[in-house]
């Protein structure tokens, strides 16, 4: 029988046998459905990209308020949309290496203050316009404008000047930054015609697919862009991204064959789903973290003792065990973990201590009124249950938490970064400078804890300019300790990125930079049958 199975697998690899036919013939030979699915997936992957068909994903994080303006993307579905129709100057690979995209080559001065990006020739926007260095400059200029409300504001604030010379864009920084190319991979920085200044939400990019349907909170449809500059990606004829915020409904959509891929698999069902025929659960650890965020400029969270009391009142081990079910690890009230270069493993791990939490709460002088924590199912998988666990562990310290459950639709536009205490998540960033610049620099638009400290900013700028890694590591350690002890971030856990994929999906690979292959799945995967 083994010879017959090999014959079937070779025919799949050669593109002569569909999944349906393979499964039928393998079943006739006595192979179980689960084993046959695994064999087919392996053989199809070896065959390389299959062209054509419609690639479908069911994803969360979509809202009726979403926009095609890259500056405003704040949750997973908009990121997937941007990665499908857009291109940035560079991309960070799963191995953590900067890969050139719209930038053909990159050079830097010895002090890392001046960076030269040679812009790729012959790249066409979806509206027929040819990409120029001026489009790149205009894009960065728009994200540097506080009125743009860009999530990339914090990472482009360090630019002092830009100029184009021939095919090259030269960028001058206020201090040296050896990590600057990583910042240019930020998903907000999709290059647009004239930087998007004319119509930022037009959905015009240089990506492998053009936007055909845009129904925020419902679905997004795309078609293959015939003139895309990179013929190694963009294998399907069409792509459909379905907004399915409910975890149970997402799982059902995958099991029924409605979609080829889902994101944010609930850890409670991941092991069971992985045993289903024709499906595989893929998880990868990285820099993502599930958090509760406090505005340090808003009462009662402007009191450092109250913030410390809440940090001490959360049982991290219990939360990781009951919410993540093994798909992640314990956090330490800072946004950095061992997945980052230059991480300081010597920073003490904070543990649940109800007695110490009660003492800090008493020192805070809080009046005993309920402390409202807002959450929603869509904040992160298990966010409501995590908030309830937090409420119980805080009660043991005499801290009165009140949970307010918010609707999923509108959570990222009306609750996150607006309400003073809520559940949230961060996907992390490839390097510490980008994570801190995006969310903790005083001028960052996404400073969602309102952490604004001149001494912290000074350390960040000093670390950015420091080319000695040991010295730089020490500066980052100081920053991590400051946030851990005084900041508004409660970070109980770092999550794995957990997707589930059909055997009919080819080309999927694990990426510690984010779920759904860091949002690039549509451009890089294909439909096997």
C-alpha positions, 0 to 999 in steps of 0.5 A: 500500500505504501507504493500506492500512497507514494504514487498518489502523493507524487500526483498531488505534487505534480498537480495532477490530483485534487484534494477531493480525489486524493482523499477518496483514493486514500480512503479506498486504500484504508487510510484514515481521514486525518492521516490522508489530510496530513499526507495531502497537505505535505504533498501540496506544500511540496508542489509549490504555489497553486495559481487561481481560486479564491482565498478566504479568511475569517478574522476578528478585530473588524468594526463598522468604523474601520477605514482604509486609511493606513494611519487609523488601523488599530486592530487585526482585520484592518492590518490584514486589509492593509497587508493585502492591498499595500506595500511598505518600504521593507518587511520584517521576516519571521527570522527577524531580518529586514527584507527590502520591498519598495526599497530596493536597497538601504544604506546608512551613515556610520553614526546611523543618523542618515539613511538612504533608501533606493526606491524600486523602479517600475512599481505601479499603483493600483490607479496606474500611477508610477511609484516615485520617491516623492510618494514615499516622502509624502507618505512619511510626512502625512504620518508625521502630522499629528492631525493624521492620528497615525499609529506610526506618529511615535516612530516617525517623530525622530525624522528631522528632514527628507529629500529625494535625489534621483531614485533615492530618498534620504532621511535625516534623524535627530539621533542615530538609530541602528534599528530605523529600517525596522520602523519603516516596516510598520503596517501603518506606513503603506506607501500611497500616491502622494502619501495619501494626502489627497484621499487617505482612505482611497485604498490605493496601494502597490500590493498584490491585490486591489480593493474591490469590496469594502464593507467595514465590519462585514467583509473586504474583497480583493482581486489580483493586481495584474501589474504587481511588481513582484510575481512571487506573491499574490497567487489567488485570483481573489481574496475575501476577508470575512469579519467574524468577531465571535470565536465560536462562529469563526471556528464553525466557518473553518470547519464547514469549509467556508474559509481557509484560515481563522485567527485568534483561535480560543485556547480553550478549544485549540487542542480539540480543533487540532484533532479535527480532520482536514484542519491544523492549529498553528501557534507561535510564541512571540512579542504579543501581549494581553493587557489591562491599561490605565491612564496615568493622568486620570484619577484614580489611576494618577496615583502610583500606589493605586497602580501598584496595588492593581499590579500586585493584585493580579494572579498571572500564573492563574491567568496564563493557566486558565486563559491561555491554556499553555499558549503563552507565558507570564508577563511582568508589567512591561511590554518586552519579553525574551523574544526581543533582542537586548532583553534583560532577564534579570528584571525581577518577576512580579508575583501575585501578593494580595497582602502587599496589594492591600498595603499599597491600596491603603497607601493610595487613599482610594475612597473605596468606590468601584474601580471600573474595568472595561472589557469585551470578547473582542479585546483578546480571546478570553478577555471577559474571563480574564477580567473576572479572574482579576476581579476575584484576585483583587477582591482578596486584597480588598480592591473593589473592581467592577467589570463593565462589558462593552460591545465588540463593535466600536471597542477599538474606536470608543473604548481603547485609548479613550476610557481610563481602564480597559482590556487590550492587546499589543501584537508587539514590534520587532525591536524594543525601540519601535515598541517603546516609540509606538506606545510609550514615547510622550508624543506617540499617538498610541500612548494608550497609558498616557505615560509621558515622562521626560526622563523616559523619553531621554533614555529612549533617545539615548538608547536609539543613538547608542551603537554598543549593544551592552550599553544599549541593553542597560538603557532598555533595562532602566526603561523596563524597570520604570514602566514595570514599577510606575507605568500604567501597563498591567501585563499579566501574559504574553500570548502565542499567536494561534491560527487554524488552517485548512489543508486546502491552504498552501504556503502557510508558515509561522511568523512570531511577528504576528498572527496570520503570518503577520498579516501577509497570508493573503499575499503569500498563501494559495488555495490547493484545490 
